[in-house]
Amino acid sequence: MSAMDYDNDELIFLDDDGSTDEQVLLGKDWNILIVDDDEEIHTVTRLALSDLVVNDRKLNFIHAYSGKQAKELLHEYGNSIAIILLDVVMETDDAGFEVVKYIREDIKLFEPRIILRTGQPGYAPEEQVIKVYDINDYKTKTELTRAKLLTTIIASLRSYQQIITISQNRAGLEKIITSSANLFEEHSVKAFCEGVVTQISSLIGLDSEGLLCARAGSLIDREDEDVYVLGAAGEYAKYINKPIEELQKDEIADNVSRCLRLKKHIFEAGFSVLFISRAGFEAAVYVRQTHEISDLDRDLLEVFLSSISVGYENVNLFHELRNAAFRDWLTRLPNRNEFINMLDKPHIFACEDCCVALVDVNHFSDINDGLGQEVGNDLLRAISDRFQTAFGDDVKKGRIGADVFGLIGPATSVSPDSINEIFESSFQVGDHTLPVNVTLGLCKLDNKRNIGIEILKRTNIALNRAKKNLTDNFEYYAKDIEDQTTWRLDMIRRLRNDFAARKLELWFQPQVDLLSEKVVGMEGLLRWPDGDGGYISPAVFVPLAEYSGLIVDIGEWVLEESCRRLQQLRELDYGHLRVAVNISIPQFRDRLFVDKVKHALSTANCDPSLLELEITESVVMDEPQIVIDALRALKEFGVKIAIDDFGTGFSSMSYLQQLPLDRLKVDRSFVKDIKPGASAVLAETIVTLGNKLGLLTIAEGVEKREQASYMIKLGCDEAQGYLYAKPMPFDDLLELLKEQD
């Protein structure tokens, strides 16, 4: 029966079996809410409209017998109710008006159409009610004969459908606009594609049920080229980011695949599949429909799809850009930037006993150099795969650097034992079986919010400490480690600034002939004023200077300053005195070191034989060939060479023979062993060795007369120590020399 079947005003009463009165068929039937305290009105209305079909959809009746009950049902069904047939006078004289206010103002439902009915036409003037309230119609119950009721219902349903279409249109556009404005957000692809489905459904007057699919696994971090659901609405929404086969609906999967294969739209009874293509990015939109799409709608869709394809291209391009910025190209794991972003997210601090780890693959460069970078890349992918297999979703993974991986998760999982267990077995990479050892830096998180980059820094500090650990391959971060690091960095910064400001000083400690006790030379010693009248110990700042590389610049200045002082001594008739300068291994690694020494001597017009370079055994053993080659070149130029702290290291006698030495320095620790009535075997051995090799010997740290006497007895040539003079500024040295004249 259709609307045209009702051509008179006679009411026809049909049998009421009550089988579907309370059945809610959301999205299938039109929901009509009848609100009236008269049971007979409910029955008459239902029977009069029971066979009405509008746009291939039947009516579903929902009944309320008071304003209060109506409000409860409106909460339950919301804007899925198409029409409300509302009595004005129920439990109160204005109960119907209160329901209208509740609908429009309190719960803000603007889509349902409201038809007010009253049995008391004089209670409220029709004109005033229509002006005041947002309603479709206001009729007396006697007016609403079957034909007029049908006319009102059909007109209201059309109005409701238009409003719903506009709302869906707006919602779809909002999703597209919002996702376009937030393309870098994690769910931008999902939101954009869902917006496309909703918008297309709205354009052709359908329910928002459909899905957008594409061979775009890269958009959701999949490596395959299967067809995935990228966005969906209605009952399909739960399949987003899943293969289309999981729908278990062959009709949809087959037709989507056919659309992508044919690269054109498919219009069939009950559904349509629309093809989107732009710059090589393709997608298919499946929408379920209850009626055939008109030619006008098809033209409108063509225009819309042409426009939306640009947005789809942008979504893909921005996703590729985001992957380039936040994904590791090799392993597809989050990169350092994304790992820091994950550390920034508050939810990780809600995790009980959460831990961060950096996993550094030991000697990875040897694999690259020996077997090739392709094997190295395959190994990194294999390590990534093993992490994915060993740890569940509760552990976040990332690739932080070339051979460094990151983990975030519960401390029970992210622990030295569980990580080391992953590397117990070798990795099969192509034809190679590769055992892999790693070093771990770990940082436990508390419930305090920290900046991601700070957490990564602390974990990296632990990793650096672990590399120096001789017993274990891991280290946990502790605050004192960071405090030491912060102190070291602060001291390096201060040293750099003070050096640039020429605040460092070069002092001199006299070296004397043991027999005559006349000054024959000096050792140049670096001093760093602390700004409070004292000095920072060389034992503190020299290692810092070497660690930071600043020792190269400082060493060059010391050479220049020493040569400048030699020039001054010559002008004051002390041209026979030499200056000894300590040289560190970073200076030898400087390829311009030899030239810098020669340049300093030439600039000051100094005799090269008056400059003595002191090296320690550890320097020789660290880079023996570099040191030997540099010293031989300087020896040929005329510079003197001394070995300092001899006997305290583990020297190779073969290297000792290769060095172009002039002098051996007996370490102060051996001189200190000299006591009355006792012999100092090591001091005696070193002096004897020096004499056998034809080298001059000088004793360091001579503080007592008996030490000097014993060294003379051994045949030692020179001495240096507090017995003769302490280190002093150059002006004080000149005063000392004048006193000896």
ZIFEN-V816622 format. One record per residue. N is the residue number from 1. PHI is phi in radians with two decimals (999 if undefined). Layout:
# ZIFEN-V816622
n & phi
N & PHI
N & PHI
This chain:
# ZIFEN-V816622
n & phi
1 & 999
2 & -2.09
3 & -1.08
4 & -1.25
5 & -1.29
6 & -1.70
7 & -1.91
8 & -2.48
9 & -1.68
10 & -1.34
11 & -1.36
12 & -1.95
13 & -1.66
14 & -1.83
15 & -1.17
16 & -1.96
17 & -1.60
18 & 1.17
19 & -1.35
20 & -2.19
21 & -1.03
22 & -1.79
23 & -1.35
24 & -1.80
25 & -1.98
26 & -1.09
27 & 1.42
28 & -1.96
29 & -1.99
30 & -1.41
31 & -1.50
32 & -2.02
33 & -1.71
34 & -1.79
35 & -2.06
36 & -2.84
37 & -1.52
38 & -1.83
39 & -1.02
40 & -1.14
41 & -1.07
42 & -1.03
43 & -1.16
44 & -1.09
45 & -1.09
46 & -1.11
47 & -1.23
48 & -1.19
49 & -1.90
50 & -1.08
51 & -1.77
52 & -1.26
53 & -2.19
54 & -2.15
55 & 0.94
56 & 1.12
57 & -2.23
58 & -1.42
59 & -1.76
60 & -2.07
61 & -1.71
62 & -2.11
63 & -2.03
64 & -2.33
65 & -2.00
66 & -2.78
67 & -1.09
68 & -1.11
69 & -1.13
70 & -1.07
71 & -1.09
72 & -1.14
73 & -1.18
74 & -1.13
75 & -1.09
76 & -1.33
77 & -1.77
78 & 1.01
79 & -1.43
80 & -1.30
81 & -1.41
82 & -1.46
83 & -2.34
84 & -2.09
85 & -1.60
86 & -2.07
87 & -1.33
88 & -1.35
89 & -1.77
90 & -2.30
91 & -1.14
92 & -2.33
93 & -1.15
94 & -2.07
95 & -1.00
96 & -1.11
97 & -1.10
98 & -1.12
99 & -1.14
100 & -1.04
101 & -1.06
102 & -1.08
103 & -1.14
104 & -1.44
105 & -1.79
106 & -1.44
107 & -1.71
108 & 0.91
109 & -1.67
110 & -1.87
111 & -1.38
112 & -1.01
113 & -1.57
114 & -2.00
115 & -2.04
116 & -1.41
117 & -2.20
118 & -2.41
119 & -1.68
120 & -2.15
121 & -1.05
122 & -1.55
123 & -1.17
124 & -2.43
125 & -1.02
126 & -1.05
127 & -1.06
128 & -1.15
129 & -1.11
130 & -1.07
131 & -1.25
132 & -1.39
133 & -1.88
134 & -1.44
135 & -2.30
136 & -1.49
137 & -2.73
138 & -2.44
139 & -2.25
140 & -1.41
141 & -1.09
142 & -1.25
143 & -1.26
144 & -1.40
145 & -1.27
146 & -1.00
147 & -1.11
148 & -1.20
149 & -1.10
150 & -1.08
151 & -1.06
152 & -1.12
153 & -1.14
154 & -1.09
155 & -1.09
156 & -1.21
157 & -1.12
158 & -1.10
159 & -1.09
160 & -1.08
161 & -1.10
162 & -1.13
163 & -1.15
164 & -1.08
165 & -1.07
166 & -1.10
167 & -1.11
168 & -1.15
169 & -1.01
170 & -1.11
171 & -1.08
172 & -1.10
173 & -1.10
174 & -1.06
175 & -1.12
176 & -1.16
177 & -1.14
178 & -1.10
179 & -1.16
180 & -1.18
181 & -1.35
182 & -2.25
183 & -1.13
184 & -1.51
185 & -1.26
186 & -1.08
187 & -1.82
188 & -1.11
189 & -1.10
190 & -1.03
191 & -1.13
192 & -1.10
193 & -1.18
194 & -1.13
195 & -1.12
196 & -1.08
197 & -1.06
198 & -1.10
199 & -1.18
200 & -1.10
201 & -1.05
202 & -1.18
203 & -1.05
204 & -1.83
205 & 1.23
206 & -1.91
207 & -1.19
208 & -1.37
209 & -2.25
210 & 3.09
211 & -2.66
212 & -1.98
213 & -2.20
214 & -2.84
215 & -1.47
216 & -2.42
217 & -1.00
218 & -1.11
219 & -1.16
220 & -2.10
221 & 1.06
222 & -1.89
223 & -1.58
224 & -1.50
225 & -2.01
226 & -1.23
227 & -1.51
228 & -1.99
229 & -1.44
230 & -1.61
231 & -2.74
232 & -2.76
233 & -2.42
234 & 1.25
235 & -1.18
236 & -1.54
237 & -1.04
238 & -1.26
239 & -1.72
240 & -1.04
241 & 1.25
242 & -1.99
243 & -1.06
244 & -1.10
245 & -1.11
246 & -1.21
247 & -1.11
248 & 1.00
249 & -2.26
250 & -1.05
251 & -1.05
252 & -1.19
253 & -1.05
254 & -1.15
255 & -1.27
256 & -1.13
257 & -1.09
258 & -1.13
259 & -1.07
260 & -1.18
261 & -1.30
262 & -1.39
263 & 1.02
264 & -2.72
265 & -1.19
266 & -2.22
267 & -2.04
268 & -2.32
269 & -1.16
270 & 1.64
271 & -2.79
272 & -2.41
273 & -2.16
274 & -1.83
275 & -1.69
276 & -2.05
277 & -2.57
278 & -2.81
279 & 0.91
280 & 1.53
281 & -1.65
282 & -2.10
283 & -2.70
284 & -2.22
285 & -1.92
286 & -1.69
287 & -2.26
288 & -1.53
289 & -2.39
290 & -1.83
291 & -2.60
292 & -1.22
293 & -1.38
294 & -1.27
295 & -1.06
296 & -1.13
297 & -1.13
298 & -1.13
299 & -1.11
300 & -1.10
301 & -1.11
302 & -1.03
303 & -1.11
304 & -1.13
305 & -1.13
306 & -1.10
307 & -1.28
308 & -1.24
309 & -1.10
310 & -1.12
311 & -1.11
312 & -1.13
313 & -1.07
314 & -1.11
315 & -1.02
316 & -1.12
317 & -1.16
318 & -1.17
319 & -1.16
320 & -1.11
321 & -1.12
322 & -1.12
323 & -1.08
324 & -1.11
325 & -1.47
326 & -2.20
327 & -2.14
328 & -1.33
329 & -1.13
330 & -1.49
331 & -1.74
332 & 1.16
333 & -1.39
334 & -0.97
335 & -1.56
336 & -1.04
337 & -1.06
338 & -1.23
339 & -1.08
340 & -1.13
341 & -1.05
342 & -1.14
343 & -1.19
344 & -1.33
345 & -1.28
346 & -1.09
347 & -1.12
348 & -1.23
349 & -1.48
350 & -1.45
351 & -1.24
352 & -1.25
353 & 0.99
354 & -1.57
355 & -2.43
356 & -2.01
357 & -2.36
358 & -1.95
359 & -1.98
360 & -1.81
361 & -1.34
362 & -1.27
363 & 0.98
364 & -1.14
365 & -1.09
366 & -1.13
367 & -1.17
368 & -1.06
369 & -1.25
370 & -1.50
371 & -1.96
372 & 1.83
373 & -1.18
374 & -1.13
375 & -1.14
376 & -1.04
377 & -1.11
378 & -1.10
379 & -1.13
380 & -1.07
381 & -1.14
382 & -1.15
383 & -1.13
384 & -1.04
385 & -1.09
386 & -1.21
387 & -1.07
388 & -1.11
389 & -1.30
390 & -1.32
391 & -1.97
392 & -1.44
393 & -1.21
394 & -1.28
395 & -1.91
396 & -1.49
397 & -2.07
398 & -2.80
399 & -1.95
400 & -1.50
401 & -2.59
402 & -0.95
403 & -2.25
404 & -2.13
405 & -1.89
406 & -2.15
407 & -2.34
408 & -2.33
409 & 3.04
410 & -1.03
411 & -1.09
412 & -1.19
413 & -1.63
414 & -1.53
415 & -2.43
416 & -0.98
417 & -1.13
418 & -1.20
419 & -1.28
420 & -1.09
421 & -1.08
422 & -1.10
423 & -1.78
424 & -1.17
425 & -1.74
426 & -1.25
427 & -1.82
428 & -1.64
429 & -2.12
430 & 1.06
431 & -1.57
432 & -1.90
433 & -1.85
434 & -2.03
435 & -1.29
436 & -2.22
437 & -1.94
438 & -2.30
439 & -2.09
440 & -2.09
441 & -2.02
442 & -2.21
443 & -2.46
444 & -1.40
445 & -1.74
446 & -1.75
447 & -1.53
448 & -1.58
449 & -1.28
450 & -2.26
451 & -1.30
452 & -0.98
453 & -1.12
454 & -1.22
455 & -1.10
456 & -1.10
457 & -1.09
458 & -1.14
459 & -1.12
460 & -1.21
461 & -1.06
462 & -1.09
463 & -1.10
464 & -1.11
465 & -1.17
466 & -1.11
467 & -1.15
468 & -1.69
469 & -1.32
470 & -1.56
471 & -1.89
472 & -2.15
473 & -1.77
474 & -2.49
475 & -2.67
476 & -1.61
477 & -1.16
478 & -2.34
479 & -1.07
480 & -1.13
481 & -1.13
482 & -1.16
483 & -1.07
484 & -1.13
485 & -1.11
486 & -1.08
487 & -1.10
488 & -1.10
489 & -1.13
490 & -1.16
491 & -1.16
492 & -1.10
493 & -1.09
494 & -1.10
495 & -1.09
496 & -1.08
497 & -1.15
498 & -1.20
499 & -1.15
500 & -1.09
501 & -1.53
502 & 1.01
503 & -1.60
504 & -1.25
505 & -2.19
506 & -1.93
507 & -1.73
508 & -2.38
509 & -1.96
510 & -1.06
511 & -2.03
512 & -2.08
513 & -1.29
514 & -1.11
515 & -1.41
516 & -1.58
517 & 1.03
518 & -1.53
519 & -1.19
520 & -2.00
521 & -3.10
522 & -2.48
523 & -1.82
524 & -1.38
525 & -2.17
526 & -1.40
527 & -2.25
528 & -2.13
529 & -1.11
530 & -1.55
531 & 1.57
532 & -2.02
533 & 1.63
534 & -1.96
535 & -2.35
536 & -1.45
537 & -1.09
538 & -1.03
539 & -1.11
540 & -1.57
541 & -1.55
542 & -1.13
543 & -1.05
544 & -1.16
545 & -1.15
546 & -1.21
547 & -1.08
548 & -1.48
549 & 1.49
550 & -1.20
551 & -1.07
552 & -1.14
553 & -1.20
554 & -1.13
555 & -1.07
556 & -1.11
557 & -1.14
558 & -1.06
559 & -1.07
560 & -1.11
561 & -1.17
562 & -1.11
563 & -1.14
564 & -1.12
565 & -1.24
566 & -1.05
567 & -1.10
568 & -1.14
569 & -1.10
570 & -1.10
571 & -1.16
572 & -1.74
573 & 1.19
574 & -2.02
575 & -1.23
576 & -1.54
577 & -1.43
578 & -1.87
579 & -2.24
580 & -1.76
581 & -2.22
582 & -1.37
583 & -2.11
584 & -1.80
585 & -1.12
586 & -1.04
587 & -1.20
588 & -1.15
589 & -1.25
590 & -1.27
591 & -1.13
592 & -1.75
593 & -1.02
594 & -1.05
595 & -1.11
596 & -1.15
597 & -1.12
598 & -1.09
599 & -1.13
600 & -1.09
601 & -1.18
602 & -1.15
603 & -1.07
604 & -1.56
605 & 0.95
606 & -1.77
607 & -1.26
608 & -0.99
609 & -1.22
610 & -1.57
611 & -1.83
612 & -2.04
613 & -1.70
614 & -1.79
615 & -2.20
616 & -1.70
617 & -1.06
618 & -1.11
619 & -1.13
620 & -1.13
621 & -1.25
622 & -1.23
623 & -2.35
624 & -1.01
625 & -1.19
626 & -1.05
627 & -1.15
628 & -1.07
629 & -1.09
630 & -1.16
631 & -1.19
632 & -1.14
633 & -1.12
634 & -1.28
635 & -1.09
636 & -1.10
637 & -1.35
638 & 1.99
639 & -1.29
640 & -1.51
641 & -2.22
642 & -2.24
643 & -1.86
644 & -1.68
645 & 0.94
646 & -1.11
647 & 1.72
648 & -1.60
649 & -1.79
650 & -2.18
651 & -1.23
652 & -1.65
653 & -1.12
654 & -1.16
655 & -1.17
656 & -1.07
657 & -1.23
658 & -1.42
659 & -1.31
660 & -1.44
661 & -1.50
662 & -2.05
663 & -2.62
664 & -1.91
665 & -1.84
666 & -1.39
667 & -1.11
668 & -1.07
669 & -1.15
670 & -1.37
671 & -1.16
672 & -1.11
673 & -1.27
674 & -1.30
675 & -2.38
676 & -1.01
677 & 1.39
678 & -2.24
679 & -1.81
680 & -1.92
681 & -1.09
682 & -1.16
683 & -1.08
684 & -1.11
685 & -1.11
686 & -1.16
687 & -1.13
688 & -1.10
689 & -1.08
690 & -1.07
691 & -1.11
692 & -1.11
693 & -1.49
694 & 1.33
695 & -1.86
696 & -1.26
697 & -2.18
698 & -2.40
699 & -1.66
700 & -1.68
701 & 1.23
702 & -1.35
703 & -2.07
704 & -2.19
705 & -1.12
706 & -1.14
707 & -1.16
708 & -1.12
709 & -1.10
710 & -1.13
711 & -1.18
712 & -1.11
713 & -1.08
714 & -1.30
715 & 1.70
716 & -1.25
717 & -1.54
718 & -2.37
719 & -2.56
720 & -2.58
721 & 2.94
722 & -1.16
723 & -1.05
724 & -1.84
725 & -3.02
726 & -1.55
727 & -1.03
728 & -2.62
729 & -1.10
730 & -1.06
731 & -1.11
732 & -1.18
733 & -1.08
734 & -1.08
735 & -1.11
736 & -1.10
737 & -1.13
738 & -1.14
739 & -1.14
740 & -1.42
741 & -1.20
